């Protein structure tokens, strides 16, 4: 707080703006300036970042760092920045979904919209959705974002077709879209499992393709 009116302060501690900076960019800069650790133009330093990770709030609440590349956990980076990676206790890598992942996501994501669905119904519709000749059987690269977008698109389609209703929840004034009757559930799942809609969605889906900047 003392430096809030001194944005150009040379204090090497971690600023709020510095913490919001992309970790990927910070690591690239640290690696490029590894022979100039005292440079005043290096922005947030590795030491400053460590101060934040071991601060009282971080130790009590924890911090989640999300990046879209595997480069930052390369062994050469870990060897050069051991103090940083000693403070990163768990690494989780997300990859494309396999058939088992898609199966679990199918049920867990859609359950709130069909609360009365029986186990036998779930099994039947899940098997149809994951048909070996279909798009979602794990033969192509499927991400969580891709599958979630498709589900939301088809749920919106079902709602527009009058399948289901908005049900009042315990919280006053809050309603949620749900499909409760057996006949409507069948229509709802047919919409979710629509192969033509899946092909159309995948044709229109625009995955982000960004070539990563190499860490020096």
C-alpha positions as CSV (number, residue, x, y, z in Angstrom):
1,X,0.0,0.0,0.0
2,X,2.9,2.3,0.6
3,X,3.9,2.3,-3.0
4,X,0.4,2.6,-4.5
5,X,1.2,6.2,-5.6
6,X,4.6,5.2,-6.9
7,X,4.0,3.0,-9.9
8,X,7.5,3.4,-11.1
9,X,9.1,2.5,-7.8
10,X,12.3,0.4,-8.2
11,X,11.1,-1.8,-5.3
12,X,11.8,-5.4,-6.3
13,X,8.9,-6.8,-4.4
14,X,5.9,-8.3,-6.2
15,X,3.3,-5.7,-7.3
16,X,-0.4,-6.4,-7.9
17,X,0.1,-5.8,-11.6
18,X,3.1,-8.1,-11.6
19,X,1.2,-10.9,-10.0
20,X,-1.5,-10.7,-12.7
21,X,1.2,-11.0,-15.4
22,X,1.1,-14.2,-17.4
23,X,3.4,-16.8,-15.8
24,X,4.5,-17.9,-19.2
25,X,5.8,-14.5,-20.1
26,X,7.5,-14.1,-16.7
27,X,9.3,-17.4,-17.1
28,X,10.4,-16.5,-20.6
29,X,11.9,-13.2,-19.3
30,X,13.6,-14.9,-16.3
31,X,15.2,-17.4,-18.7
32,X,16.4,-14.7,-21.1
33,X,17.8,-12.6,-18.3
34,X,19.4,-15.5,-16.4
35,X,22.9,-13.9,-16.9
36,X,21.5,-10.5,-15.8
37,X,19.7,-11.2,-12.5
38,X,20.0,-7.7,-11.3
39,X,18.5,-6.0,-14.4
40,X,16.0,-3.3,-13.4
41,X,13.9,-3.9,-16.5
42,X,13.1,-7.5,-15.7
43,X,9.7,-6.7,-14.2
44,X,8.6,-9.1,-11.4
45,X,11.5,-11.2,-10.4
46,X,11.7,-14.9,-9.6
47,X,12.4,-13.9,-6.0
48,X,9.4,-11.6,-5.9
49,X,7.2,-14.3,-7.2
50,X,8.5,-16.7,-4.5
51,X,7.7,-14.1,-1.9
52,X,4.0,-14.2,-3.0
53,X,3.9,-18.0,-3.1
54,X,5.2,-18.2,0.5
55,X,3.2,-15.3,1.8
56,X,0.7,-15.8,4.7
57,X,-2.4,-15.6,2.4
58,X,-0.9,-18.0,-0.1
59,X,0.1,-20.5,2.6
60,X,-3.3,-20.3,4.2
61,X,-5.5,-20.3,1.1
62,X,-3.3,-21.7,-1.7
63,X,-2.7,-20.4,-5.2
64,X,-3.7,-22.1,-8.5
65,X,-1.5,-21.2,-11.5
66,X,-3.0,-22.1,-14.9
67,X,-1.0,-22.0,-18.1
68,X,-1.7,-23.3,-21.6
69,X,1.7,-24.9,-22.3
70,X,3.9,-27.6,-21.0
71,X,7.0,-25.6,-21.6
72,X,7.1,-23.9,-18.2
73,X,7.5,-27.3,-16.5
74,X,10.4,-28.4,-18.7
75,X,13.3,-29.9,-16.8
76,X,15.7,-27.2,-17.8
77,X,13.4,-24.5,-16.4
78,X,13.0,-26.4,-13.2
79,X,16.8,-26.7,-12.8
80,X,17.3,-23.0,-13.4
81,X,14.5,-21.9,-11.1
82,X,14.5,-24.4,-8.2
83,X,13.3,-21.9,-5.6
84,X,10.1,-21.3,-7.7
85,X,9.3,-24.9,-8.3
86,X,10.0,-25.9,-4.7
87,X,6.9,-23.8,-3.9
88,X,4.7,-25.5,-6.5
89,X,3.7,-28.6,-4.7
90,X,1.3,-30.2,-7.2
91,X,1.4,-30.3,-11.0
92,X,-1.7,-31.3,-12.9
93,X,-1.6,-31.6,-16.7
94,X,-4.8,-31.6,-18.7
95,X,-4.8,-33.5,-22.0
96,X,-7.5,-34.4,-24.4
97,X,-10.3,-36.6,-23.1
98,X,-10.4,-40.3,-23.6
99,X,-13.6,-42.4,-23.8
100,X,-13.7,-42.9,-20.0
101,X,-13.3,-39.2,-19.4
102,X,-16.1,-38.3,-21.8
103,X,-18.3,-40.9,-20.1
104,X,-17.8,-39.4,-16.7
105,X,-18.3,-35.9,-17.9
106,X,-21.5,-36.8,-19.8
107,X,-23.2,-37.9,-16.6
108,X,-21.7,-35.4,-14.2
109,X,-22.4,-32.4,-16.4
110,X,-25.9,-33.3,-17.5
111,X,-27.2,-34.7,-14.1
112,X,-28.4,-31.3,-12.8
113,X,-30.6,-30.9,-15.9
114,X,-32.2,-34.4,-15.6
115,X,-32.4,-35.0,-11.8
116,X,-35.0,-37.8,-12.1
117,X,-33.0,-39.9,-14.6
118,X,-32.7,-43.6,-13.5
119,X,-29.4,-45.5,-13.7
120,X,-30.7,-47.7,-16.5
121,X,-31.6,-44.6,-18.5
122,X,-28.2,-43.1,-17.9
123,X,-26.5,-46.2,-19.1
124,X,-28.6,-46.4,-22.3
125,X,-28.1,-42.8,-23.3
126,X,-24.4,-42.8,-22.4
127,X,-23.9,-45.9,-24.6
128,X,-25.6,-44.2,-27.5
129,X,-23.6,-41.0,-27.1
130,X,-20.4,-43.0,-26.9
131,X,-21.2,-45.3,-29.8
132,X,-18.0,-46.6,-31.4
133,X,-19.0,-45.3,-34.8
134,X,-19.8,-41.8,-33.4
135,X,-17.8,-38.7,-32.9
136,X,-17.5,-38.8,-29.1
137,X,-15.9,-42.3,-28.8
138,X,-12.4,-40.9,-28.2
139,X,-11.2,-41.3,-31.8
140,X,-10.6,-37.6,-32.3
141,X,-9.1,-34.9,-30.0
142,X,-11.9,-33.8,-27.6
143,X,-11.3,-31.2,-25.0
144,X,-13.4,-30.4,-21.9
145,X,-14.2,-27.0,-23.5
146,X,-15.3,-28.5,-26.7
147,X,-17.6,-31.0,-25.0
148,X,-19.1,-28.4,-22.6
149,X,-19.8,-26.0,-25.5
150,X,-21.6,-28.8,-27.4
151,X,-23.7,-29.7,-24.4
152,X,-24.7,-26.1,-23.7
153,X,-25.6,-25.7,-27.3
154,X,-27.8,-28.7,-27.3
155,X,-29.4,-27.9,-23.9
156,X,-30.3,-24.4,-25.3
157,X,-31.8,-26.1,-28.4
158,X,-33.9,-28.4,-26.2
159,X,-35.1,-25.5,-24.1
160,X,-36.1,-23.6,-27.3
161,X,-38.0,-26.6,-28.5
162,X,-40.1,-26.6,-25.3
163,X,-38.4,-29.7,-23.9
164,X,-38.4,-29.3,-20.1
165,X,-39.3,-26.4,-17.9
166,X,-37.8,-23.8,-15.5
167,X,-38.2,-25.0,-11.9
168,X,-38.1,-22.8,-8.9
169,X,-35.2,-23.5,-6.5
170,X,-35.0,-23.0,-2.8
171,X,-33.5,-19.6,-3.3
172,X,-36.3,-17.1,-3.9
173,X,-36.6,-15.8,-7.4
174,X,-34.2,-18.4,-8.9
175,X,-35.2,-20.9,-11.4
176,X,-33.3,-23.6,-13.2
177,X,-33.9,-25.4,-16.4
178,X,-34.7,-29.1,-15.8
179,X,-36.2,-32.0,-17.7
180,X,-38.4,-34.2,-15.4
181,X,-40.9,-36.2,-17.3
182,X,-39.9,-39.5,-18.9
183,X,-41.1,-38.5,-22.4
184,X,-39.2,-35.2,-22.2
185,X,-36.1,-36.9,-21.0
186,X,-36.1,-39.1,-24.1
187,X,-36.4,-36.0,-26.3
188,X,-33.7,-34.2,-24.3
189,X,-31.2,-37.0,-24.7
190,X,-32.0,-37.5,-28.4
191,X,-31.1,-33.8,-28.8
192,X,-27.8,-34.3,-26.8
193,X,-27.0,-37.4,-28.9
194,X,-27.9,-35.8,-32.3
195,X,-25.1,-36.9,-34.6
196,X,-25.8,-34.3,-37.3
197,X,-25.7,-31.6,-34.7
198,X,-22.4,-32.9,-33.5
199,X,-20.9,-32.8,-37.0
200,X,-22.1,-29.3,-37.5
201,X,-20.7,-28.2,-34.2
202,X,-17.3,-29.6,-34.8
203,X,-17.2,-28.0,-38.3
204,X,-17.8,-24.6,-36.6
205,X,-15.7,-25.1,-33.5
206,X,-12.6,-23.0,-33.7
207,X,-9.9,-24.3,-31.4
208,X,-7.2,-21.9,-30.4
209,X,-3.9,-22.6,-32.2
210,X,-1.1,-20.5,-30.9
211,X,2.5,-21.5,-31.5
212,X,4.3,-21.3,-28.1
213,X,7.2,-19.0,-27.7
214,X,10.2,-21.1,-26.8
215,X,11.8,-20.6,-23.4
216,X,15.4,-19.8,-23.9
